[in-house]
Structures are given as structure tokens and as C-alpha cells.
Amino acid sequence: MEREIAWIKTALNRDRKKTQTGLAAALNLDKSAVSRLLRGERRLKFSEATLAASYLGIHPPGGFAEEHEAFIHASQFGQNETALAPLFEVTIAATGAWRLDRKSIIERRPRSPMMTAVPSAFGFYVPNNIMAPRFKLGEVAWVNPARPVAPGDDALLISTQSDDSPCDVVLCELSDIEDTQFVVFQHNGADNTRFARTNWNALHIFARR
């Protein structure tokens, strides 16, 4: 059950202007019910998840494109792990870079039809608006390591400097692939930044629905 409310806790911790009292009002619940929810003593309903996302000012995890039954199935992780894909923890480092921890699975969500044959696929919650409006704070980005990237694709650059977790990552639009460099663009970052291909791998990001 912790997995289905982790994104709410993260959003509350990130924005001190958002409170449990405000969340309770948005969900039309008593504060005690919200407290039980955040302690994992009460299950989050699908309708409440969308209201919580609206109050917190973020995209619901995965956009909640899944049907209600799929959402509930994700919260009952363990029944069919092959139908679920992991969401790894991503944080903003002191330098402003992102850090992906592939040893820290914060939850698992149902695979979309595009991912059913991709056992290496994974997702993560976008921790800032560096790629907004393409990818907004709190929304899930899905990664397909098995699919080659091409110029014009959304991509996740992932550091090859170390096999240890966590590692540096960059969410971007791939502008060009040169012999020795990736040329990337971020909507709210520097224009056309270059990354050495010896130090970075480029992984394909699933197209948004």
C-alpha cells in the first residue's frame, strides 16, 4: 500500500504550502482519514487519487490512463509481477542533475501494451519541470532500454561512468547523434547541450499518449 501513496508524500514534502489539512479538504475527508491514508492504514481510492493530484498541482502518476481495475491491480503488487513495471527513485542532486537509483523501486505499475514484451522497461516520476510542458513535475516517464533512439525522440541519457547505483541521468529531446556526441535539447534548459557518447548511453522514452 505504501507504493500507491508514495507520490503524495513526495509532493507534500516538496511543497510546504500544501498541507494534510488542504489535502483533506480537497478529498472531502476528515484529517484523521488523511492521516490514516498517509500511514498506510487506509487504501487510496482511484477517484481520490485524481483529486489529490489536482490539489498538489502535479500530473497523476502515469496520467492515470489505466482503468480503475488496473490502478487497483498496481496497488496489489505481487499477483502478477510480469504485468507490472518498476518505478525507480529519481532525485535532484545538489548540482541540479538528476540521480536515478535502480536499486530503489518505489512502486510498480501495470505495463502498457507497448511494454508487454520489454522486461527491461522501467519508469520514474519526473522531479522538476526541466522538460515541461513535454514532461511535467510528478508525471511518470517510461523508458524502453531495448529500443534504439533516433534524432527527434525523447530520451534518457544515463551515465556509463559507474555501474554503481544511483547514477546521473538527463531527460531530454535528442536533437542529433554525432560520431562522438549526443546533441540534446531541454525545453527549460540550455539549448543543444552535448554529451560524450563514451560517457553516456541514450535510452528511448515511450511516446506520451
MORA-V227611 format. One record per pair of residues at least 24 apart in sequence whose C-alpha atoms are under 6 Angstrom apart, sorted by the first residue. I is the first residue (numbers start at 1). GAP is how many residues later the second one is. If there is no record, write none. Layout:
I GAP
I GAP
This chain:
2 38
3 103
3 104
4 71
58 80
59 79
59 80
61 78
61 79
62 77
62 78
74 35
74 36
83 27
83 28
84 24
84 25
84 26
84 27
85 24
85 26
85 37
86 36
87 35
87 36
87 37
88 36
98 70
98 71
99 67
99 68
99 69
99 70
100 66
100 67
101 64
101 65
130 58
131 55
131 56
131 57
142 63
142 64
143 61
143 62
143 63
144 60
144 61
145 58
149 55
151 24
151 25
154 51
155 48
155 49
155 50
156 46
156 47
157 44
157 45
158 42
158 43
159 40
159 41
160 39
160 40
